[in-house]
Amino acid sequence: MEELTIEVNGLRKRFGGTLALDGMSFTVCPGAVTGFVGPNGAGKSTTMRVILGLDRADAGTALVGGVPYRRLRRPLCRVGSLLDAGALQPSRTARNHLLWLARSQGLPARRVGGVLERAGLAGVARRRAGAYSLGMRQRLGIAAALLGDPPAVLLDEPFNGMDPEGIIWMRGFLRGLAGEGRAVLVSSHLMGELQGTADRVVIAGRGRVIADASVASLLASDRVLVRGDAVRAAALFDGATVTGPDTLLIAGLPAEAVVRRLSAAGVAFAEVSAHRSTLEEAYLELTRDAVDYRAEAVR
């Protein structure tokens, strides 16, 4: 598999009076799943559209393997994408939908059967796509993205409409794409799914990157969870956060030091343990000041 990198550098884009992108910059590397998250209106979909040449940036560059998307020959063989699962002719069967896409790019018809099988649609390939559920249309869009066996894949909210079985399949599918050496960019609002799937996460807000880090580093935490007399315990630690009637979080101390201080003060406790952050917690903390942007943005 050819290695291909997507580079987004200093993208700026305005729609009328709304600044949608304000210096968006990040890189999607081969062999890894990069999650792309942020509040509604943070610029995620606009960024993907600029990468794919559907919107033109006012400033900055979006390069696929070092060149703009519009200069790619046979682009389906370089970048596969799913931005809208409803972008299909509903009276066509899934098979025919993929056949015309393949022929438009000079791809052999045998590719259609392979991607239908991989997307789990081989048994319903001759059904009209308009009768598909949202989850099945997502799978059809993913099959279309893989037609050219591209080294880079961009998927916008692919978990939407998936049932539990489909979500489990999607996790393994995305990890499989990265394992083949592909560069994978996935936007999603489902933090729990990205936490178990993505290698890195780009968090966007107000049209720019707020954080770009590995999932492991975002989940790293030195906080300690205490269950017991939360009010009395909180008085012993600077910066302690009471999270419930009998729980609090303490930052900056190991669990052993917390136990010693609680015991010395005679404060009863039922549990003291290292607190493992979730990606959702890290996301909410980092985007706290970016949420109001949602009301201003158009995309």
N, C-alpha and C positions, 0 to 999 in steps of 0.2 A: 504493500500500500504506500503510495506517494505521501510524503509528509507535506502538509499545507497549513500555513498560519494565517489567521485573520487579524489584521491590525487596524484598530480604530484610534485615530489621533486627532484630538482637538476639534471634534465635530461641533459646529454651531448651526442651528436651524431655527428660523422664525416663521410662524404662521400668523400673518397679520400682526396683531399686537402681542401675540403670545410667543415667548422664547421657549421653544420645546427642547432644544439642545444647547448647552452652554459650556462647550469644551469637553465633551464626552471623549474619554480616552481609555482603552484597555486592549488586551491581546488575548486571543483564543488560540491555545497551543494544541498541536496534535497529540493524540494519546490521552486526552483528558476530557472530562465533562465539566464545562464552565457554566454555572448557574447565573442567570441574569435576573435580578429581583429589584423591586422598588415599588413605591406607592403608585396608584393609577396616575398617569400624567407625568411620570418621572422621565419619560423619554425612551422607554425600552422598545416599543413597537416602531417608533420613528427611527431609532438607531438601526434596527434590523432592516427597515425599508431602505435606508441609505446604503447599508452594506450591499443590498441586492439591487441597487440602482433604481428603485421605485420612487424614491424621493432624492432630490439633489440638495446637498448641504450648501449652506451659505459660506462656510469656511471649514477647513480641516479635510482629512482624507479617511477613506475606508478602503483598505486594500485586501484583496484575496490572493494569497500567494505572490504578493508584491505588486499587483496591478488592480485597477478598478474593475468591478464586476462587468461593466459594459464592454470591456476589452477582452473578456474571456471568450474563447472559441468553444462551442458546445458546452455552455455553462452548466447543464445538468450533470456533466461528467466531472465538474470541479466543485460545485456547491449544490447540495440538496437542501430544500427548504419547505417548511410548512408554516404559513402565516395565517391561513384561514381555511378551516376544514370544510367550509361551505362553498369554496370556490370550485365548483364542478357542475357539469350539465346533468341534472337529476334524472333525465330519461335514459342516459347511457348506463350500461352495466359497468361494474368496477373494472372488469377486464378491458372493455372497449375504451374506457376513460384512460387507462394506462397505455393502451396500444397507440392511441393517437399522440400521446405525449412522447412515447418512444420513437415513433416515426418522425415526429417533428425535429428530433435530435439525431436522426440517423442511427438509432440504437436497434439492435436485433430484437425481434419479437419474443425470443426465448427469455429475455430479461423479465418480461411481465410475469410469467409463471413463478419465477424465483422470488420476486419481491412480494407477490401475493402470498406465497407460502411463508415467507419470513414475517410478514405483518399479521399472519393468522387469518387470512381472508380467502384461502384457496377453496374452501367449501362453499363460499357464497359469492364467488367471483362473477357468476352470471346473473346475479340479482341487480335490479336497477339501483344505482347509488342513491337516488332520492328516497328510497325506502330504508336506508341505513339509519341506525341510531347515531347520535353525536360521537359516541365512542368508536363506532365502526367507521365513521367518516374520518376521524382522526387517524385510524389505522390506514385507511386508503390514502390519506395525504402523506403519511410516512412512507408507504409503498412508493408513491410517486417521487418522493424525495430521494429514494434509493435507486431509482431506475438507472442512473448513469454510474452507479458504484462510486460516488464522489468521496474525496478525502476530507471534505468538510460538510457538516450538517447543521442547519439552523432551524430550531423548532420553537414556535411561539405558543406557550400554554398547551403543550401536548397532553397533559394530564386531564384537562377539562373533558367531562362527559364519560370518563373511564369508570367502570365498576371496580370493586376491589380486586377481582382477578386481573382486569386490565391494568390497574395501577402496578400490581406485582410484575406483570409482564413488561410494562414500560420501564421499570427500574432496571431489570435485567437486560432489556434491549439497549438502553442508553449506555450501560456499562460495557455491553458487548461491542457497541460502535467504537467506544474509546479504546477498548482492548485490541481492536483491529488497527489502531493507529490513527483514527480519524480525529479531527478537531470538532468538538461538539459544543454548540451554544444553545442553551435551553432557558427560556424565560418561564417563570411559574410563580403563582401566588401560594402554592402548597409547600411551605417550608419543610414540613416533615418528610416529604418525598425527596426534596433536594438534599436534605441532610444526609440521607442514606444513599444518595446517588452521585452528587457532584463532588469533584476534587477541589475546585475553587469556586468562589462566589464573587460576582461583581454586584455591588449594591449601589443603585442609582437613586438620585433625588435631585429635584430642581434642575434636571437636564445635565447633570454631571455625575462623576463617580464619587460616592461617599467612602466606599471601602472596596478594596480588591485584595482578597486574601484567601488562603486555604481554609477549607471548612474546619480542619483540625485546629487552626489558630483562633478562629472565631469562637470555637466551643471551649477553648482553654479557659479555665477559671480558677481563681484562688479563693473563691467564696466557700463558706461553710454553712450548712443548714443545721439549725438547732430547733428541736421540738421540745417544748416544755413551757415554763413560765416566761413567755415572750417579753412581757413588759419589764419584768425585773432583769432579765438577761440583757435586754437592749440598753439598759442604763449602764452596763459594764463595758460597752464597746463603742468607740467612736465610729460613726458612719454605719451602724447596724440598721438594717431595714426590716421592719415588722411586716410580714407578708400574710399573716393570719392570726387568729386569736391565740394560737399556740405554736406559731412558727416565725422564725426570723432568719435573715441571711447576714452573715458577717464577712467582711472583706479584709484581706491583708494579714490574716493569721492562719496558721495551720490548725487542723482539727485538734491536735494534742494540746496546743496552747489554749484553745477555747475551753476544752474540758478542764484544764487546770484552773483557769480563772473562774469558771462557773462553780467548781467544787470548792474553791477557797472562799467564795462569797456565799456558799450555802444555797445556791439557786438550783432547784430541782429541774432535771431534764430527762427526757425519754430517749432522745437520739441526738447525736452529733456526727455529721457525716459531710464529706466533701460534696459540694453541689456541682453537678454537671449541667452546664448551660445547654439550652437548645438553640438551634439556628433561628427559630422564631424569636426568642428572647434577644439574641444578638441583633437581629434585624430591627426589631421594634426600638431598641435602644439607639441604634445608629440612625434611624430614619425619623426620630422623634421630631426634629425641627424641619423635616421635609414634607410632612403630611399635608400641611395647608396648601401646598403647591397643587394638589389634586383639583382643587376648585378653580384654579386659574388655567390649567392646561386643556388643550383640545384633543390631544392624542396620548 
